């Protein structure tokens, strides 16, 4: 059963992410990416990392995808994206070579069998969420707080960057009566 | 039976897909999508190794990767909106200002 679930998720995720990478339409790419993220959380549930799966659903599919769709409303999403691409053979050869290299890198320690667990699962934890809480608020407390500050900084940066001159409408303002939006440009 | 190497190979494949996206895309929004794919591939590897060695450290790192990805999206999209207002396009070739 787990074998079937793994292959089901793996094939679907790979196909959906290929759609994301290859599609010319922003809307198709974003939808495929969101569905791929949902299926990745399925993989996390198989792996016994329930809390990580829920975080993946909430943060990626809930927050990040909502942000992307908000950003997409600024841009013309119906128009196909025009891209000037160089040689496809070079790109595929480079990608394939790096994939082979990654497989080698990842399988090297398994062949070596020299890896041992340094910090085993938290003692006395009943569920995965319990163990995550125990470890996150003891051993990883400082990184957790630093991550909170990082998120605050990112939030302020996002508000300041995107909120500048937000009252101007790009679609209803004519091109010639549009004031210089960003000061200190390339002139 | 599904072992650790299955997950790692899947992770490597997804990372390669994201890398191909980063290399062939010329649209900034699509480039962002490709980086998200690469971050997710890394998360799968973290969770699989964490499960294999019964070590929660992998999952912890996956959480921090998710946090970094969320802030990257917030700042990146702000920059994207500014670039679009300034140039009217998201094509990377249009942003070329240096000669040579």
Interface residues (C-beta under 8 A of the other chain):
Chain A: X2 X3 X6 X10 X13 X14 X17 X18 X20 X21 X26 X29 X30 X33 X36 X37 X40 X43 X44 X47 X48 X49 X51 X52 X55 X56 X59 X60 X63 X64 X67 X68 X70 X71 X72 X74 X75 X81 X82 X83 X84 X85 X88 X91 X92 X94 X95 X96 X98 X99 X102 X103 X106 X107 X110 X115 X116 X117 X118 X119 X120 X121 X122 X131 X132 X135 X136 X140 X143 X147 X150 X151 X153 X154 X155 X157 X158 X159 X160 X161 X162 X164 X165 X170 X181 X182 X185 X186
Chain B: X1 X2 X4 X5 X6 X7 X8 X9 X10 X11 X12 X13 X14 X15 X16 X17 X18 X19 X20 X21 X23 X24 X25 X26 X27 X29 X30 X32 X33 X34 X36 X37 X40 X43 X44 X45 X47 X48 X50 X51 X53 X54 X55 X56 X57 X59 X60 X62 X63 X64 X66 X67 X68 X69 X70 X71 X72 X73 X74 X75 X77 X78 X79 X80 X81 X82 X84 X85 X86 X90 X91 X93 X97
